[in-house]
Amino acid sequence: MDGLPADARLDAWRFDLPVECIAQVPAPDRDGSRLMVLPLPGGAPIHRSFTDLPAWLRPGDVLVLNDTRVVPARLFAQKATGGRVELLVLDRRHDRFVAMFGTHRGLHLGAVLTIADLDGVPTAVQARVEGVRGGGIADLACEGADIDDLLARFGRMPLPPYIRRDGRDHAALDRERYQTVYAREDGAVAAPTAGLHFTPAMLASLQASGVEVVHVTLHVGPGTFKPITTDDVREHDVGEERYRVPAAAADAINRALDEGRRVIAVGTTAVRTLESAGVSGRVVAGEAATRLLITPGYRFRVIAGMVTNFHLPGSSLVLLVGALVGRERILAAYREAVAAGYRFYSYGDAMLIL
């Protein structure tokens, strides 16, 4: 690692996080979380509640939401030998699907898996392995069943690995709360978690006060949980994700940029969508794919701020936030959050950067 700039070194993005800081369940109310406000270009963090967010926004701001909808894409199955298999469905069409698999001995071509119900009891539904790719990915075919029906009946929300679940005790809670209230486009295998705090009442209040609310779509893929393994963080591959920017959203954002009004993204996925579609400084409507990795040194072209949650040490998400405010400042804010008892990660508290 000799010769690497400090901001490019993976070990420079580590911080101590007690396990008890990791939220296992959401706050009782969607907007009941805490809010740390981090003003730019400097100033100490300000501690508020998420219900105070409207006070920090102003008429003319454009708030950009990612309306992807999380698919209950996590299935459990059993091999003929009795071994347990966990499947994360990445792509699906009728009776065929592509899934990441987790099992001690791997999968082989032709293996038959018996799908389990929400209690872990094997059902009469089976899936056959039709191909095995690198990276623990398999092509499968359901026998006499539609994959969408299977996910509706037996699928669990694809919670990140740091949220621990045993059995189906939290299944109903996760189906409701690991989903934004404005989710409408099926396709994500992880939630755009900064949006989990918003309620219909808050969004209506913001619009009534003159904040313009627009939607884009980025289907969050498994790359969001992919750990960085390169010493130089700039060499990390976040994987490819599809996004869509409607013409009405692009027009609203570009008008705001032309008029010097703020564009504020809700979540890292909205940031990556806007910065991918706005490389020229103007947001281009349409559908495309992005592999954009944002690290310190990146020049933001579209956003003037963001709402985000508190992220994993050494993750691509904390790199993105650090690119906006600086490594030392974001790590200092995170240390203060730990000391103040903030709740971290997907079901945790929020931060507003302006």
N, C-alpha and C positions, 0 to 999 in steps of 0.2 A: 504493500500500500504506500510505499515511499513515493513522494512526489505528488500524491493525490491532494487536491484542495480539501480542506476540512469538510465542506458541505457535500462533497462527493463520496466521503467515506461512510460505509454502512455503520460502523461502530459509533460514529458521531451522532447517530439518530436514535440511540438507545436511551431509555430512561427507566428508572425504577417505578414499577406499578404494582402495589399490593393486590393480591388476587381478590380481596374483598371490595376493591373499587370497581370490579367488572360487574355491570348490572346483569342479573339473570332474568329479571322480569321487568316489564315497563312500569312507569309511574301509574298510579291508579287512574289518573286523568291524562289524556293525550297531551294537553298543554300544561301539565303539572310539573314538568321538569324545571331544572334551574337553567339559567342562561348566563354565560360569561361573555361580556362585551369587550372586544379587543379593538380599540380605535386605532386607526392609522393616521399619521405614520408612527406615532409613539404614544406613550401614556400607559399608566398602570391598568391592569384588568379591572373591569367593573362588574360586580356581582349582582345579578338580577334574577327574576323569574321569567320563564318563557312567555307568560301572559303580558310581559312588558315589551315584547318585541315591537308592536305597532308604534310605540313612542320613539323608536330609533329609526323608523322609516319615514319618508316624507312624500307628499304629493309629487307625482311625476316619476318616482322610482319605478323600475320594471323588475318585478319579482319573477324569477324563472323556475318553474317546477318540473321535475321529471315524472311523467305520468305512467311510467312502466308499472306493470302489475306482476307481482311475484306469483309464480306457479308453484303449487305444492309438489315440488319435483323430487322429493326424497322418498324413495321406496326401500323397503326391506324385503329380502327374499332368502330362500334356502336352497342350497345345492342338493343334489341327489345323495351326497355323502353326509348330509346334515349340517354342513358348514354354513355359516351366516354370511350374507352378502348385503352390503349397502350400496344402493344405486342412486346417483344424482342425474336425473334426466336433463340433458342439454338440448336436445332437439327431438321433435316427435312429429309423426305424420301417420294418422290412422292406426294401423296395427304394428308399426315399426318405430323404433326410437334409438337414439344414441345416448349413452350414459357413461359417466365416470363410475368406476366400481372400486369398492374397498373390500378386500377379503384376504385372508392370510396366505392362501396358496394360489391366488390368481384365478383366471377363467380360461377355459380352452374352447376352441371351436366346437360347436354342437352341444355344449353343456346346456342342460335344462334347469331353469330356476323356477321355484314355486314362490309366487308372491305372497307375502304375509299381510294380514290385516293390521289395524291400528294397535291391536293388543299383542302383535307379534305372532299370532296363530296362523299357520299356513292355510291358504285358501285353495280353491280348485283351479285358480288361474296360473298358467305357466308362461314363461318366456324362454325362447331358445336363442343362444348366442350364435350369431351368423358371421361375426368377424371380431377380431381383437386388434386394436391399434396400439401404438406406443403411448406412454403416459397414462396407462390405466383406463383406457376408453374402449368400449365395446359397442358393436352394432347388435341390436336384439330385435326379435319379432315376437309379438304377443300371439298366443294360440287361442283364437276365438274370442278376442277381446280388443277393445279400442283403448289406446294408451291414455287418451284424455279421460275416459271413463274410469280407468284404473287410478289415475291421479286424484280424481274427484272423490273416489271411494276410499282409497288406501294411502294416498300421498300425504306426507307431512311437509310443513314449511321447511325450506332448506336453511335452517338457522346456522350461523357461523359456529365453528367448533368450540369457541370459548363460552357459548351458552349451553349449559348442560341440561339434558332432558333424559328422564327415565320413564318409559311407559307413555301413556297418553294423557297424563294429568293436565298438561298445559296445551293440549292440541287445539282446543277451541279458542283459548286466549291468543295463541300464536297466529291462528288463521285470521283473527280480527286485527290484532295489533302489530303484526309484522307485515303491515300493508298500509300505505298512505290512504287517506280518505278520498283522494282524487285519482287513485290508480285506475286505469282503464284499458291499457294496452298489454295483453298477456305476453310474457316472454322472459322475465327476469328470474334468475336463480338466487338473487339476494336483493334485499330491499334498499332503495335509496334512503338511508336511515335518517338523514337530516329532516326529511319530510314527515316523519312519523309524529312529530310534535304538533302539526297543524290540525286545527279543527275547521269544519265548515263555517262556524261562527266567526273565527278569526279571519279566515280568508274573505268572507263577506264584509267584515269590518274594514279590512285593509283596502278593499276595492272602493268601499263607500268613502274612504278618506282620500282617495285619489291615487293610490298605488295601483299600477297596472299589473295584472297577473296573467302570465302566459305559460303555455305548456310546451315542452319538448319531450322526446322519448329516447332514452338510451336503455337497452335491455342489459342489465347488469349480469356479467358472466362470472364464472368461477375464478377468473384472474384477480378479482378484487380481494380474494383471500390468499393469493399466491405469495408466499414469503420471498423476500429478496435474498438471493444467495450469492450475488456477486459483490466483491469488495467495493467495486465502483458502482454506486447506485444508479448511475446514468446508463449502465449496461443492462439493467433489468428489463424484462419483457412482460408487459402487463396483459398480453393477449389481445385478441381482436374483439371488439364489441360493435354492434350495429346501433345506429342512431337515426333519428328523423327530426327535422326541424320544419314544422308547417310554415307555409308562406305568411300567414297572419302573424305568427310569432316572430319570424325574421323581420317583417316590416316594422313591428312594434319596437323591437330591439334596435334596429338600425335608426329609426326616428329618434330614439332616446340618445344614441351615440352622437347623432348629428346635432342634437340640441343640448348636449352636455349634461344630460340626466343620467342618473346612476342605474346600472344594470347589476342586480344582485342575484346570484345563483343560490338555489337551495340544494346544497350537497355537492360533493366532489364529482358526481356523475353529470350534473348539470353544468359544472365548470368545464369538464372535459368535452362535453357536447358543444358548448358555445365556443370554446377556444379551437376545437377541431373545425367547426363550420365557419369560423371567423378569422382564419389565418391572414386574410388581407385587411383586417380591420373592419370588414363588413360581413355580417352573418349571411351565409348562403342557404336558402331553403332547399329541402330535398332529403334524400336518404343516402347514407354512406356508412363506411366502417372506419373505426379509429383504433389506433394503437398508441395514442398520445400518452407519453409519460412526462409529467410536469415535475421538474426538480429545480432547486435554486439556480438562478440565472435565467430562468424562463421569463420572457417578456409578455405579460398579459395584455391582450388586445381588446377584450370585450368587457370583462367583469370589473366592477369597482368594489365588490365586496361579496361575502358569502355567508350563509348559515351552514354550520357543519357540526358533527358530533366530535367526540374525543377519540382519537385513533390509536391503533397498535404501535408500540415502539418499533422503529425500523421498518415501517410499512410504506408502500407507495402513496398511501393516503396522507400520512403525516408529512411526507416529502412535499406533496402538493400544497398543503397548508403552509409549510415552512417556506415554500417558494414565494408565497404571498406576503408573509410578514417577517421572514428571516428565521434561521435555525435557532439562534440563541434566544430570541424573543418567544418563539412558540414553545421551546422546551422550558423556559422559565414560567410561562403561563400554565403549562401542564404540571409542573412541580407545584405551583400554587393551587391548581385544581385538586391535586392529590391531597395536599395539606388541608384544603377546605372541605374535603369529603364529597367532591363531585363524583357522579356515577359515569363510568366510561363505556364506550363502544355502542353497539347497535341499539340497545334499550336504555342507553344512558342519557346524560344531559347534553346541552347544546352550547355552541359558541357562535357569536356574531362577530364577523370581522368587517369593519367599514373603513 
